[in-house]
Amino acid sequence: MNAPVRNPKSAAGTRSDSVYAGLRRAIIEQALMPGDKLTEDVIGERFGVSRTIVRTVLARLHAEGLVDMQPNKGATIAQPSLSEAQDVFEARMCLERQVLVRLAERVTDDDIERLQKHVHLETKASEHDGPAAIRLAGEFHILLASLSGNSVLARYVDEVVSRCSLILALYSRPHSSDCSINEHQQIIDALRAGNSQAAIDAMDHHLKAVTDRALLSSTSDKHRDIRSILDRYAS
């Protein structure tokens, strides 16, 4: 029996998606920080891919606002200004209000169970895995959007939540993750009760609290080992 013919384009696409997912997760989990330089050779070496694939991935992340690319300077993790940060959070609040308006009309018991299981994962991660806790906090909002039934709305929420994670890596002060988990639980409780206005109010309070916790950081580490960071996301 002849071996199946491998499609080179399909294989390249799979490798590109893998690198994209790894870098995006590293950004969302705040392992890669605003201002970190992304060298094509280092990324290609760590992920075992060509520079062509790396360039494709960086362009994709640039389109999402997660990476800055400048001629003759290469790529760095984006460093949004305070004004841009405020605009992103304002847009996010509008999007997530609409998510809850739609979701309140169609939420099922299975949806509530999925949300409740996700909060349970957040609680477990908050005890021993800070990066995962950061990622899961954002994924709660992405899950809400996906359950709304509007794929376009879900795509925009996915993008804006990722940008907010980047912003919080740059403009934030320490706070207890229990705050976010409790706020997520309040949103679920309101949806379970069929109270759309209470769900919207809980989301407004939650996102305002996240925004209010933002504070320009005065510390930065200029000697971060990007190779070691990428190794954790290249598997």
Residue frames as qw, qx, qy, qz and C-alpha x, y, z in Angstrom:
[[0.000, 0.889, 0.459, 0.000, 0.00, 0.00, 0.00],
 [0.402, 0.510, -0.029, 0.760, 1.33, 3.40, -0.95],
 [0.307, -0.397, -0.459, 0.733, 2.04, 5.87, 1.84],
 [0.138, 0.891, 0.428, -0.066, -0.25, 8.90, 1.87],
 [0.462, 0.457, 0.069, 0.757, 1.12, 11.92, 0.07],
 [0.326, -0.607, -0.386, 0.613, 1.82, 14.74, 2.50],
 [0.244, 0.863, 0.284, 0.339, 0.64, 18.17, 1.48],
 [0.524, 0.068, -0.236, 0.816, 3.57, 20.59, 2.08],
 [0.134, -0.478, -0.067, -0.865, 1.25, 23.58, 2.34],
 [0.711, -0.549, -0.310, -0.312, -0.91, 21.82, 4.90],
 [0.790, -0.226, -0.334, 0.462, 2.14, 20.83, 6.95],
 [0.310, 0.243, -0.123, 0.911, 3.46, 24.39, 6.84],
 [0.385, -0.558, -0.196, -0.708, 0.08, 25.65, 7.94],
 [0.805, -0.471, -0.360, 0.006, 0.06, 23.27, 10.89],
 [0.653, -0.081, -0.258, 0.707, 3.53, 24.40, 11.96],
 [0.051, 0.405, 0.037, 0.912, 2.54, 28.04, 11.58],
 [0.585, -0.589, -0.280, -0.482, -0.56, 27.52, 13.73],
 [0.817, -0.345, -0.360, 0.291, 1.52, 25.76, 16.37],
 [0.457, 0.082, -0.171, 0.869, 4.04, 28.62, 16.57],
 [0.209, -0.500, -0.175, -0.822, 1.22, 31.16, 16.61],
 [0.713, -0.560, -0.356, -0.227, -0.55, 29.35, 19.45],
 [0.756, -0.229, -0.324, 0.521, 2.67, 29.07, 21.45],
 [0.284, 0.189, -0.082, 0.937, 3.67, 32.72, 21.09],
 [0.362, -0.536, -0.258, -0.718, 0.14, 33.96, 21.70],
 [0.763, -0.517, -0.388, 0.003, -0.14, 31.89, 24.86],
 [0.629, -0.101, -0.264, 0.725, 3.24, 33.18, 26.06],
 [0.026, 0.349, 0.045, 0.936, 1.96, 36.74, 25.58],
 [0.564, -0.544, -0.330, -0.526, -1.39, 36.11, 27.24],
 [0.809, -0.437, -0.342, 0.195, 0.23, 34.36, 30.22],
 [0.106, -0.971, 0.178, -0.117, 2.59, 37.36, 30.47],
 [0.852, -0.235, 0.227, 0.408, 5.70, 35.21, 30.07],
 [0.445, 0.299, 0.260, 0.803, 6.62, 37.46, 27.17],
 [0.150, -0.717, -0.388, 0.559, 6.30, 41.04, 28.34],
 [0.342, 0.925, 0.168, 0.019, 5.69, 44.36, 26.51],
 [0.013, 0.911, -0.397, -0.107, 8.92, 45.50, 24.89],
 [0.706, -0.275, 0.623, 0.192, 10.50, 42.04, 24.66],
 [0.298, 0.585, -0.530, -0.537, 12.33, 41.66, 21.35],
 [0.876, 0.159, 0.431, -0.143, 11.22, 38.78, 19.13],
 [0.002, -0.602, 0.661, 0.449, 14.15, 37.67, 17.00],
 [0.828, 0.303, -0.221, -0.417, 13.22, 35.55, 13.99],
 [0.509, 0.397, -0.756, 0.106, 16.24, 33.29, 14.37],
 [0.152, -0.208, 0.785, -0.563, 15.57, 32.64, 18.06],
 [0.713, 0.135, 0.289, -0.624, 11.88, 31.83, 17.47],
 [0.775, 0.394, -0.408, -0.279, 12.73, 29.60, 14.50],
 [0.305, 0.384, -0.829, 0.268, 15.37, 27.77, 16.51],
 [0.310, -0.118, 0.712, -0.618, 13.14, 27.22, 19.54],
 [0.735, 0.259, 0.311, -0.544, 10.09, 26.09, 17.54],
 [0.514, -0.102, 0.785, 0.331, 12.05, 24.27, 14.84],
 [0.513, 0.720, 0.467, -0.010, 10.57, 26.22, 11.92],
 [0.535, 0.330, 0.243, 0.739, 11.80, 28.40, 9.08],
 [0.114, -0.280, -0.152, 0.941, 12.10, 32.17, 9.20],
 [0.230, -0.197, -0.540, -0.786, 9.34, 32.32, 6.57],
 [0.469, -0.517, -0.710, -0.087, 6.92, 30.68, 9.00],
 [0.373, -0.424, -0.420, 0.711, 8.10, 32.94, 11.81],
 [0.004, -0.050, 0.163, 0.985, 7.45, 36.05, 9.68],
 [0.365, -0.367, -0.652, -0.554, 3.94, 34.81, 8.87],
 [0.497, -0.530, -0.647, 0.232, 3.19, 34.27, 12.57],
 [0.288, -0.322, -0.225, 0.873, 4.59, 37.65, 13.60],
 [0.133, -0.135, -0.373, -0.908, 2.48, 39.37, 10.92],
 [0.460, -0.476, -0.696, -0.278, -0.59, 37.59, 12.29],
 [0.475, -0.522, -0.504, 0.497, 0.16, 38.71, 15.84],
 [0.167, -0.112, 0.052, 0.978, 0.85, 42.23, 14.58],
 [0.260, -0.342, -0.545, -0.720, -2.60, 42.32, 12.96],
 [0.543, -0.580, -0.607, -0.027, -4.10, 41.46, 16.36],
 [0.156, -0.874, 0.112, -0.445, -2.23, 44.29, 18.07],
 [0.860, -0.500, 0.036, 0.092, -0.03, 41.98, 20.13],
 [0.732, -0.152, 0.236, 0.621, 3.26, 42.60, 18.31],
 [0.162, 0.912, -0.084, -0.368, 4.86, 45.79, 17.01],
 [0.784, 0.150, 0.369, 0.477, 6.85, 45.55, 13.78],
 [0.082, 0.935, -0.087, -0.335, 9.10, 48.37, 12.56],
 [0.772, 0.591, -0.137, 0.188, 11.42, 48.48, 9.54],
 [0.470, 0.564, -0.488, 0.472, 15.05, 47.78, 10.44],
 [0.286, -0.484, 0.553, -0.615, 14.09, 47.22, 14.09],
 [0.273, -0.026, -0.962, 0.000, 12.31, 43.88, 13.92],
 [0.556, -0.510, -0.489, -0.436, 9.44, 42.73, 16.10],
 [0.061, 0.163, -0.687, 0.705, 8.73, 43.38, 19.77],
 [0.156, -0.553, -0.806, 0.141, 5.82, 42.64, 22.07],
 [0.006, 0.707, 0.304, 0.638, 3.49, 45.62, 21.75],
 [0.298, -0.265, -0.490, 0.775, 3.62, 48.43, 24.32],
 [0.028, -0.733, -0.533, -0.421, 0.25, 50.20, 24.10],
 [0.066, 0.325, -0.251, 0.909, 0.03, 53.71, 25.49],
 [0.100, 0.260, 0.717, -0.639, -2.27, 54.56, 28.40],
 [0.453, 0.334, -0.036, -0.825, -4.63, 56.23, 25.94],
 [0.517, 0.171, -0.734, -0.406, -4.73, 53.10, 23.78],
 [0.165, -0.071, -0.930, 0.320, -5.27, 50.98, 26.87],
 [0.290, 0.300, 0.471, -0.777, -8.28, 53.06, 27.89],
 [0.537, 0.309, -0.337, -0.708, -9.72, 52.77, 24.37],
 [0.403, 0.103, -0.899, -0.137, -9.31, 48.99, 24.39],
 [0.023, -0.198, -0.847, 0.492, -11.06, 48.62, 27.75],
 [0.403, 0.328, 0.177, -0.836, -13.87, 50.91, 26.63],
 [0.558, 0.246, -0.575, -0.545, -14.41, 48.82, 23.50],
 [0.272, 0.022, -0.953, 0.132, -14.25, 45.64, 25.54],
 [0.209, 0.224, 0.651, -0.695, -16.97, 46.84, 27.90],
 [0.550, 0.329, -0.112, -0.760, -19.30, 47.58, 24.97],
 [0.514, 0.222, -0.774, -0.296, -18.65, 44.17, 23.41],
 [0.200, -0.029, -0.931, 0.305, -19.12, 42.22, 26.62],
 [0.393, 0.215, 0.408, -0.795, -22.35, 44.00, 27.48],
 [0.651, 0.295, -0.328, -0.618, -23.74, 42.83, 24.14],
 [0.366, 0.167, -0.915, 0.015, -22.48, 39.31, 24.83],
 [0.059, 0.132, 0.822, -0.551, -24.50, 39.18, 28.02],
 [0.522, 0.279, 0.080, -0.802, -27.61, 40.67, 26.37],
 [0.650, 0.258, -0.582, -0.415, -27.55, 37.82, 23.82],
 [0.318, 0.140, -0.914, 0.210, -26.47, 35.14, 26.26],
 [0.285, 0.049, 0.620, -0.729, -29.18, 35.94, 28.81],
 [0.678, 0.248, -0.065, -0.689, -31.79, 35.16, 26.13],
 [0.820, 0.290, -0.436, -0.228, -30.37, 31.76, 25.20],
 [0.006, -0.507, 0.806, -0.306, -28.27, 30.44, 28.08],
 [0.838, -0.141, -0.452, -0.273, -28.90, 26.78, 28.93],
 [0.785, -0.582, 0.194, -0.080, -28.19, 24.63, 31.96],
 [0.905, 0.118, 0.083, 0.400, -25.32, 23.05, 30.01],
 [0.346, 0.727, -0.091, 0.587, -23.87, 26.51, 29.36],
 [0.454, -0.790, 0.203, -0.358, -24.04, 27.35, 33.06],
 [0.934, -0.297, 0.160, 0.118, -22.30, 24.06, 33.86],
 [0.749, 0.406, 0.000, 0.523, -19.49, 24.82, 31.38],
 [0.043, 0.802, -0.156, 0.576, -19.00, 28.26, 32.91],
 [0.694, -0.657, 0.186, -0.229, -19.04, 26.82, 36.41],
 [0.949, -0.045, 0.085, 0.299, -16.42, 24.21, 35.49],
 [0.521, 0.613, -0.083, 0.588, -14.25, 26.95, 34.04],
 [0.279, -0.808, 0.214, -0.473, -14.39, 28.96, 37.26],
 [0.903, -0.405, 0.146, 0.012, -13.40, 25.79, 39.11],
 [0.822, 0.278, 0.004, 0.497, -10.30, 25.56, 36.88],
 [0.136, 0.785, -0.133, 0.590, -9.54, 29.22, 37.64],
 [0.627, -0.708, 0.171, -0.276, -9.77, 28.52, 41.36],
 [0.950, -0.160, 0.119, 0.239, -7.39, 25.55, 41.14],
 [0.648, 0.495, -0.014, 0.579, -4.90, 27.48, 38.98],
 [0.114, -0.870, 0.107, -0.468, -4.91, 30.46, 41.33],
 [0.791, -0.594, 0.139, -0.035, -3.48, 28.21, 44.05],
 [0.744, -0.362, 0.428, 0.363, -0.32, 27.09, 42.24],
 [0.553, 0.219, 0.518, 0.614, -0.07, 28.29, 38.63],
 [0.011, 0.651, 0.140, -0.746, -0.06, 32.07, 38.17],
 [0.066, 0.267, -0.570, -0.774, 0.41, 32.11, 34.35],
 [0.099, -0.303, -0.905, -0.281, -2.42, 29.62, 33.83],
 [0.044, -0.635, -0.612, 0.469, -4.64, 31.65, 36.17],
 [0.059, 0.513, -0.145, -0.844, -4.03, 34.76, 34.03],
 [0.132, 0.066, -0.768, -0.624, -4.87, 32.85, 30.84],
 [0.110, -0.416, -0.903, -0.004, -7.97, 31.20, 32.30],
 [0.030, 0.581, 0.395, -0.711, -9.30, 34.54, 33.57],
 [0.213, 0.401, -0.357, -0.816, -9.30, 35.83, 30.00],
 [0.170, -0.029, -0.908, -0.382, -10.67, 32.58, 28.59],
 [0.110, 0.460, 0.766, -0.436, -13.73, 32.89, 30.85],
 [0.275, 0.613, 0.073, -0.737, -14.76, 35.95, 28.84],
 [0.226, 0.317, -0.722, -0.572, -13.97, 34.22, 25.55],
 [0.012, -0.210, -0.977, 0.019, -16.16, 31.30, 26.63],
 [0.227, 0.566, 0.494, -0.620, -19.03, 33.68, 27.45],
 [0.298, 0.547, -0.288, -0.727, -18.75, 35.18, 23.97],
 [0.147, 0.147, -0.905, -0.371, -18.64, 31.79, 22.25],
 [0.075, 0.358, 0.901, -0.234, -21.83, 30.77, 24.07],
 [0.251, 0.482, 0.174, -0.821, -23.60, 33.89, 22.79],
 [0.642, 0.448, 0.621, 0.048, -24.05, 32.27, 19.39],
 [0.372, 0.923, -0.018, -0.092, -22.58, 35.24, 17.50],
 [0.881, 0.020, 0.096, 0.464, -19.30, 34.13, 15.91],
 [0.363, 0.681, -0.007, 0.636, -18.31, 37.65, 14.84],
 [0.425, -0.815, 0.116, -0.375, -18.86, 39.00, 18.36],
 [0.909, -0.375, 0.115, 0.140, -16.89, 36.06, 19.76],
 [0.759, 0.328, 0.022, 0.562, -13.96, 36.76, 17.43],
 [0.098, 0.769, -0.097, 0.624, -13.75, 40.41, 18.46],
 [0.662, -0.702, 0.132, -0.228, -13.98, 39.53, 22.16],
 [0.940, -0.078, 0.041, 0.328, -11.19, 36.98, 21.72],
 [0.550, 0.504, -0.040, 0.665, -8.95, 39.67, 20.20],
 [0.156, -0.785, 0.100, -0.591, -9.77, 42.41, 22.71],
 [0.825, -0.559, 0.053, -0.065, -9.31, 40.09, 25.71],
 [0.864, 0.077, -0.008, 0.498, -5.85, 39.14, 24.43],
 [0.297, 0.626, -0.064, 0.718, -4.93, 42.80, 24.08],
 [0.496, -0.767, 0.048, -0.405, -6.17, 43.49, 27.60],
 [0.920, -0.323, -0.010, 0.222, -3.90, 40.76, 28.95],
 [0.643, 0.332, -0.024, 0.690, -0.98, 42.48, 27.24],
 [0.078, -0.755, 0.007, -0.651, -2.04, 45.84, 28.67],
 [0.723, -0.664, 0.002, -0.190, -2.28, 44.44, 32.19],
 [0.879, -0.059, -0.069, 0.469, 1.26, 43.10, 31.87],
 [0.406, 0.411, -0.023, 0.816, 2.38, 46.68, 31.28],
 [0.223, -0.434, 0.139, -0.862, -0.07, 48.69, 33.40],
 [0.753, -0.418, -0.454, -0.228, -0.97, 46.82, 36.55],
 [0.157, -0.551, 0.635, -0.519, -0.40, 46.51, 40.23],
 [0.214, 0.009, -0.971, 0.108, -0.61, 43.26, 42.21],
 [0.599, -0.179, 0.143, -0.767, -4.05, 42.12, 43.28],
 [0.472, -0.077, 0.849, -0.224, -5.70, 38.97, 44.53],
 [0.213, 0.013, -0.793, -0.571, -6.94, 36.64, 41.80],
 [0.017, 0.397, 0.869, -0.296, -9.80, 35.80, 44.17],
 [0.226, 0.483, 0.148, -0.833, -11.33, 39.15, 43.18],
 [0.358, 0.284, -0.574, -0.679, -11.69, 38.14, 39.53],
 [0.202, -0.108, -0.971, -0.073, -12.94, 34.65, 40.38],
 [0.080, 0.448, 0.687, -0.567, -15.62, 36.04, 42.70],
 [0.304, 0.480, -0.077, -0.819, -16.66, 38.55, 40.04],
 [0.306, 0.143, -0.806, -0.486, -16.90, 35.77, 37.43],
 [0.083, -0.272, -0.938, 0.200, -19.08, 33.79, 39.83],
 [0.210, 0.480, 0.384, -0.760, -21.42, 36.77, 40.23],
 [0.366, 0.342, -0.449, -0.740, -21.90, 36.88, 36.46],
 [0.271, -0.033, -0.943, -0.188, -22.73, 33.17, 36.37],
 [0.021, 0.358, 0.787, -0.502, -25.18, 33.51, 39.26],
 [0.314, 0.457, 0.092, -0.827, -27.00, 36.34, 37.49],
 [0.398, 0.235, -0.674, -0.576, -27.23, 34.32, 34.26],
 [0.166, -0.137, -0.972, 0.098, -28.49, 31.29, 36.18],
 [0.121, 0.467, 0.613, -0.626, -31.20, 33.47, 37.71],
 [0.321, 0.606, 0.622, 0.378, -32.17, 34.80, 34.28],
 [0.122, -0.916, -0.186, 0.334, -31.41, 38.37, 35.36],
 [0.672, 0.494, 0.149, 0.531, -29.71, 39.94, 32.34],
 [0.003, -0.912, 0.074, -0.402, -29.40, 43.39, 33.93],
 [0.682, -0.679, 0.270, 0.007, -27.70, 41.93, 37.01],
 [0.874, 0.060, 0.263, 0.404, -25.29, 40.04, 34.72],
 [0.431, 0.724, 0.083, 0.533, -24.49, 43.24, 32.81],
 [0.312, -0.898, 0.146, -0.275, -24.04, 45.20, 36.04],
 [0.837, -0.441, 0.272, 0.176, -21.72, 42.48, 37.37],
 [0.766, 0.320, 0.209, 0.517, -19.67, 42.58, 34.17],
 [0.148, 0.876, 0.004, 0.459, -19.47, 46.40, 34.27],
 [0.558, -0.792, 0.223, -0.107, -18.28, 46.26, 37.88],
 [0.901, -0.157, 0.272, 0.300, -15.77, 43.53, 37.02],
 [0.646, 0.491, 0.163, 0.561, -14.24, 45.31, 34.02],
 [0.072, -0.918, 0.066, -0.383, -14.16, 48.64, 35.87],
 [0.725, -0.643, 0.243, 0.054, -12.30, 46.93, 38.72],
 [0.847, 0.100, 0.250, 0.459, -9.80, 45.48, 36.23],
 [0.379, 0.742, 0.099, 0.544, -9.32, 48.88, 34.62],
 [0.337, -0.898, 0.100, -0.264, -8.97, 50.64, 37.98],
 [0.843, -0.436, 0.215, 0.230, -6.25, 48.20, 38.99],
 [0.725, 0.498, 0.075, 0.470, -4.16, 49.35, 36.04],
 [0.317, -0.912, 0.134, 0.222, -1.12, 51.36, 37.05],
 [0.572, 0.730, -0.354, 0.117, 2.00, 52.23, 35.09],
 [0.911, -0.311, -0.036, 0.268, 4.78, 49.94, 36.25],
 [0.006, 0.943, -0.332, -0.020, 8.08, 51.57, 37.13],
 [0.511, -0.474, 0.704, 0.137, 10.08, 48.35, 37.00],
 [0.839, 0.480, -0.139, -0.215, 11.29, 46.32, 34.05],
 [0.741, -0.365, 0.503, 0.255, 13.80, 43.57, 33.47],
 [0.429, 0.771, -0.323, -0.341, 16.07, 44.34, 30.54],
 [0.059, 0.498, -0.861, -0.082, 17.96, 41.03, 30.79],
 [0.816, 0.052, 0.398, -0.416, 15.22, 38.49, 30.21],
 [0.223, -0.265, 0.878, 0.330, 16.22, 35.20, 28.58],
 [0.655, 0.303, -0.099, -0.685, 13.79, 34.96, 25.65],
 [0.468, 0.266, -0.821, -0.189, 15.20, 31.57, 24.63],
 [0.045, -0.031, -0.911, 0.409, 14.30, 30.01, 27.96],
 [0.448, 0.274, 0.353, -0.774, 10.85, 31.61, 27.89],
 [0.626, 0.345, -0.384, -0.585, 10.10, 30.29, 24.39],
 [0.235, 0.201, -0.951, 0.019, 11.26, 26.78, 25.31],
 [0.256, 0.161, 0.779, -0.549, 8.25, 26.50, 27.65],
 [0.556, 0.506, 0.251, -0.610, 5.85, 27.23, 24.77],
 [0.333, 0.518, -0.630, -0.473, 7.51, 25.37, 21.89],
 [0.222, -0.069, 0.971, -0.060, 6.35, 21.89, 22.86]]
